[in-house]
Amino acid sequence: MKCPSCGTEISDRVDACPNCTFTLAILDRQLPPPPLRSGYVNDFAGVLSRGEVLRIEQRCYEVLIRAKAELVVVTVPTTAPVKPSEYVFWLANRWDLGGPENRGLMILLALEERRVESEVGYSLEPIITDEESLRILQEHVVPFLREGNYAEGLYQAVDVLGQIIEGAQERREPRWWEKIF
């Protein structure tokens, strides 16, 4: 993963970025306690209808079942006083996205900043890098967001990223205990 502050490649297994000494504690001091998570879609900006939330949640659930990976979508009015890249990093870590294996991916839409960001958990980085995730967001999501179609943009994010993760799961060699059962 990349340090959300300076962009240096780091592992989320380190306490501080070796380049800029960034830590989660720095963000904890700048931000209020993390909002309570309400499932796969957390529309804190209020831009999605109930039907749109259900459609995106269904796709996230399919990825969880098929690939054992947790995809979560978050919308916020703003990430101030921090950058969206810092906020998504902080929130994914504070929500323990993907559990102990960090097998999760968060998509953040920050309205005031006009940014869409993602945070790829450590266990998914061999499947999809931060750079690949950013490219997918730029190609498949941003065009919908520019039109104001937040629901379709976020669905495309979950669908395209989910397809990549599911495809990697299908190509994975079964573990020895999975062959027995």
C-alpha positions as CSV (number, residue, x, y, z in Angstrom):
1,M,0.0,0.0,0.0
2,K,1.0,3.6,-0.3
3,C,1.4,5.9,2.6
4,P,-1.6,8.3,2.4
5,S,0.6,11.2,3.4
6,C,3.7,11.0,1.2
7,G,3.0,8.1,-1.2
8,T,5.9,5.9,-0.2
9,E,5.2,2.2,-0.6
10,I,4.6,0.7,2.8
11,S,3.1,-2.4,4.4
12,D,0.2,-1.9,6.8
13,R,2.2,-4.1,9.1
14,V,4.5,-1.2,10.0
15,D,3.7,1.3,12.8
16,A,5.0,4.4,10.9
17,C,5.9,5.3,7.4
18,P,9.8,5.2,7.2
19,N,9.8,8.2,4.9
20,C,7.5,10.7,6.6
21,T,6.7,9.0,10.0
22,F,3.0,9.1,9.3
23,T,0.9,7.0,11.7
24,L,-2.8,6.3,12.2
25,A,-2.5,8.1,15.6
26,I,-1.9,11.3,13.7
27,L,-5.2,10.9,12.0
28,D,-6.9,9.8,15.2
29,R,-6.0,13.2,16.7
30,Q,-7.3,15.1,13.7
31,L,-10.6,13.3,13.2
32,P,-13.6,12.5,15.4
33,P,-14.3,8.9,16.3
34,P,-15.0,6.8,13.2
35,P,-18.7,6.7,12.2
36,L,-20.5,3.5,12.9
37,R,-20.5,1.1,10.1
38,S,-23.9,-0.1,8.8
39,G,-23.0,-2.8,6.3
40,Y,-21.4,-2.9,2.9
41,V,-22.8,0.5,1.8
42,N,-22.4,3.4,4.2
43,D,-24.1,6.4,2.6
44,F,-23.2,9.2,5.1
45,A,-23.6,11.8,2.3
46,G,-27.2,10.7,1.6
47,V,-26.7,10.5,-2.2
48,L,-28.2,7.0,-2.7
49,S,-31.7,5.7,-2.7
50,R,-32.7,2.6,-0.7
51,G,-32.9,0.6,-4.0
52,E,-29.4,1.8,-5.1
53,V,-28.0,0.8,-1.7
54,L,-29.5,-2.6,-2.0
55,R,-28.1,-3.2,-5.5
56,I,-24.6,-2.2,-4.5
57,E,-24.8,-4.3,-1.3
58,Q,-26.0,-7.3,-3.2
59,R,-22.9,-7.1,-5.4
60,C,-20.6,-6.7,-2.4
61,Y,-22.2,-9.8,-0.8
62,E,-21.6,-11.8,-4.0
63,V,-17.9,-10.9,-3.9
64,L,-17.8,-11.9,-0.2
65,I,-19.3,-15.3,-0.9
66,R,-17.4,-16.0,-4.1
67,A,-14.0,-14.6,-3.2
68,K,-14.0,-14.3,0.6
69,A,-13.2,-10.6,0.2
70,E,-15.0,-7.7,1.8
71,L,-15.9,-4.7,-0.4
72,V,-17.3,-1.7,1.3
73,V,-18.6,1.6,-0.1
74,V,-18.6,4.9,1.9
75,T,-19.9,8.3,0.9
76,V,-19.1,11.3,2.9
77,P,-19.9,15.0,2.5
78,T,-16.3,15.9,3.2
79,T,-13.1,14.4,4.6
80,A,-11.9,17.7,6.1
81,P,-9.6,18.3,7.8
82,V,-7.7,15.5,6.1
83,K,-7.2,14.4,2.5
84,P,-9.6,11.8,1.0
85,S,-6.6,9.4,0.6
86,E,-5.8,9.8,4.3
87,Y,-9.4,9.4,5.4
88,V,-10.0,6.1,3.4
89,F,-6.8,4.7,4.8
90,W,-7.8,5.7,8.4
91,L,-11.4,4.4,8.1
92,A,-10.5,1.1,6.5
93,N,-8.0,0.5,9.4
94,R,-10.4,1.7,12.1
95,W,-13.2,-0.5,10.8
96,D,-10.7,-3.5,10.5
97,L,-11.8,-3.9,6.9
98,G,-11.3,-7.5,5.7
99,G,-10.7,-8.8,9.2
100,P,-7.4,-10.0,10.6
101,E,-6.2,-11.0,7.1
102,N,-6.9,-7.4,5.8
103,R,-8.8,-9.1,2.9
104,G,-10.9,-6.0,2.1
105,L,-11.2,-3.1,-0.3
106,M,-12.9,0.2,0.6
107,I,-14.2,2.7,-2.0
108,L,-14.7,6.2,-0.7
109,L,-16.7,9.0,-2.4
110,A,-15.9,12.5,-0.9
111,L,-18.4,14.9,-2.4
112,E,-16.9,18.3,-1.4
113,E,-13.4,17.2,-2.5
114,R,-14.9,15.7,-5.7
115,R,-12.7,12.6,-5.1
116,V,-13.2,8.9,-5.3
117,E,-10.5,6.9,-3.5
118,S,-9.9,3.2,-2.6
119,E,-7.9,1.4,0.0
120,V,-6.8,-2.1,-0.8
121,G,-6.2,-4.4,2.1
122,Y,-2.8,-6.1,2.4
123,S,-4.1,-9.6,1.5
124,L,-5.7,-8.3,-1.8
125,E,-2.6,-6.4,-3.0
126,P,-1.2,-9.4,-4.9
127,I,-4.5,-9.4,-6.8
128,I,-5.1,-5.7,-7.3
129,T,-2.6,-3.0,-6.6
130,D,-3.3,0.6,-5.5
131,E,-2.3,1.7,-9.0
132,E,-4.7,-0.7,-10.7
133,S,-7.5,0.2,-8.4
134,L,-6.9,3.9,-9.1
135,R,-6.9,3.2,-12.9
136,I,-10.2,1.3,-12.6
137,L,-11.8,4.1,-10.7
138,Q,-10.6,6.7,-13.3
139,E,-11.8,4.6,-16.2
140,H,-15.1,3.0,-15.0
141,V,-16.3,5.3,-12.2
142,V,-15.3,8.9,-12.8
143,P,-17.4,9.2,-16.0
144,F,-20.5,8.4,-14.0
145,L,-19.6,10.7,-11.2
146,R,-19.0,13.6,-13.5
147,E,-22.6,13.1,-14.7
148,G,-23.8,13.1,-11.1
149,N,-24.8,9.5,-11.3
150,Y,-23.2,8.4,-8.0
151,A,-25.1,5.1,-7.8
152,E,-24.0,3.8,-11.1
153,G,-20.4,5.0,-10.6
154,L,-20.2,3.2,-7.2
155,Y,-21.9,0.1,-8.6
156,Q,-19.3,0.0,-11.4
157,A,-16.5,0.3,-8.9
158,V,-17.8,-2.6,-6.9
159,D,-18.6,-4.7,-10.0
160,V,-15.3,-4.2,-11.9
161,L,-13.1,-4.6,-8.8
162,G,-15.2,-7.5,-7.6
163,Q,-14.7,-9.3,-11.0
164,I,-11.0,-9.0,-10.7
165,I,-11.0,-10.3,-7.1
166,E,-13.4,-13.2,-8.0
167,G,-11.3,-14.1,-11.1
168,A,-8.2,-14.4,-8.9
169,Q,-10.1,-16.6,-6.5
170,E,-11.3,-18.9,-9.3
171,R,-7.7,-19.3,-10.5
172,R,-6.3,-20.0,-7.0
173,E,-5.0,-23.5,-6.3
174,P,-7.2,-25.1,-3.6
175,R,-5.4,-25.6,-0.2
176,W,-4.8,-29.2,0.9
177,W,-7.8,-29.2,3.3
178,E,-10.1,-27.9,0.6
179,K,-9.3,-30.8,-1.6
180,I,-10.3,-33.3,1.2
181,F,-13.8,-31.9,1.6
